């Protein structure tokens, strides 16, 4: 779970425009779906005090420089599988659902 989704730490203007209601704390939301959006930041701070979580959680800094930079630097197989899963590129090979 820790490597299948991420948390985005971003400037307040990006959060206001792109992630209202704590949507940037996506990892924490998936780990604890019962936590309200208003408490996801607190859950993130608590979880980051645990060394194993802090070392393995995928934390991205910024929507534009961070997230887009990570997508651009993805290995060829990762990128085509991601675009195929999102159905953005009809020529990209779809990942095997059984794998």
For each residue, the residues with C-beta under 8 A, 3 or more apart:
1: 4 5 27 30 31
2: 27 53 56 57 58
3: 56 58
4: 1 30
5: 1 26 27 30 58
6: 26 27 57 58 59 60
7: 24 25 26 27 28 44 57 58 59 60
8: 19 24 26 59 60 61 62 63 66 67
9: 24 59 60 61 62
10: 14 15 18 19 24 61 62 63 66
11: 14 15 62
12: 15 16
13: 16 17
14: 10 11 17 18 19 62 63 64
15: 10 11 12 18 19 20 24
16: 12 13 20
17: 13 14
18: 10 14 15 23 24 63
19: 8 10 14 15 22 23 24 63
20: 15 16 23
21: 37
22: 19 25 29 37 38 40 41
23: 18 19 20 26 29 37
24: 7 8 9 10 15 18 19
25: 7 22 28 29 40 41 43 44
26: 5 6 7 8 23 29 30
27: 1 2 5 6 7 30 31 57 58
28: 7 25 31 32 35 40 43 44 47
29: 22 23 25 26 32 33 35 37 40
30: 1 4 5 26 27 33
31: 1 27 28 47
32: 28 29 35 43
33: 29 30
34:
35: 28 29 32 39 40 43
36: 39 40
37: 21 22 23 29 40
38: 22
39: 35 36 42 43
40: 22 25 28 29 35 36 37 43 44
41: 22 25 44 45
42: 39 45 46
43: 25 28 32 35 39 40 46 47
44: 7 25 28 40 41 47 48
45: 41 42 48 49
46: 42 43 49 50
47: 28 31 43 44 50 53 54 57
48: 44 45 53 54 57
49: 45 46 54
50: 46 47 53 54
51: 54 55
52: 55 56
53: 2 47 48 50 56 57
54: 47 48 49 50 51 57
55: 51 52
56: 2 3 52 53
57: 2 6 7 27 47 48 53 54
58: 2 3 5 6 7 27
59: 6 7 8 9
60: 6 7 8 9 66 67 70
61: 8 9 10 65 66
62: 8 9 10 11 14 65 66 67
63: 8 10 14 18 19 66 67 68
64: 14 67 68
65: 61 62 68 69
66: 8 10 60 61 62 63 69 70
67: 8 60 62 63 64 70 71
68: 63 64 65 71 72
69: 65 66 72 73
70: 60 66 67 73 74
71: 67 68 74 79 82
72: 68 69
73: 69 70
74: 70 71 78 79 82
75: 78 79
76: 79 80
77: 80 81
78: 74 75 81 82
79: 71 74 75 76 82 83
80: 76 77 83 84 89 92 93
81: 77 78 84 85 92 93 94 95
82: 71 74 78 79 85 86
83: 79 80 86 88 89 92
84: 80 81 87 88 89 92 93 94 95
85: 81 82 94 95
86: 82 83
87: 84 90
88: 83 84 92
89: 80 83 84 92
90: 87
91:
92: 80 81 83 84 88 89
93: 80 81 84
94: 81 84 85
95: 81 84 85 99
96: 99
97:
98:
99: 95 96
